[in-house]
């Protein structure tokens, strides 16, 4: 889904260092590409960097408020959402175009 990042708050993940940071992103769904969400729905999810012992951490860049992302989200066992994949709309479009050419 394509989402707006209306608010983003970073965390140092208990002082484990630069590559263990997380960012909580709050925003709204701009476009549903697949899944149960609705356009306009509020969404809150976590972006994470580095391994840090987490099986769903990835090396994504963090976002600034006002940015848009295309994200693939999963629900954690505690009910929260985390990203499996996050990229800019431009990167997503380029990847889709490259796949279509195969």
Rosetta blueprint (number, residue, H / E / L):
1 X L
2 X E
3 X E
4 X E
5 X E
6 X E
7 X E
8 X E
9 X E
10 X E
11 X E
12 X L
13 X L
14 X L
15 X L
16 X L
17 X L
18 X H
19 X H
20 X H
21 X L
22 X E
23 X E
24 X E
25 X E
26 X E
27 X E
28 X E
29 X E
30 X E
31 X E
32 X L
33 X L
34 X L
35 X L
36 X L
37 X L
38 X L
39 X L
40 X L
41 X L
42 X E
43 X E
44 X E
45 X E
46 X E
47 X E
48 X E
49 X L
50 X L
51 X L
52 X L
53 X L
54 X L
55 X L
56 X L
57 X L
58 X L
59 X L
60 X L
61 X L
62 X L
63 X L
64 X L
65 X L
66 X L
67 X E
68 X E
69 X E
70 X E
71 X E
72 X E
73 X E
74 X E
75 X E
76 X L
77 X L
78 X L
79 X L
80 X L
81 X E
82 X E
83 X E
84 X E
85 X E
86 X E
87 X E
88 X L
89 X H
90 X H
91 X H
92 X H
93 X H
94 X H
95 X H
96 X H
97 X H
98 X H
99 X H
100 X H
101 X L
102 X L
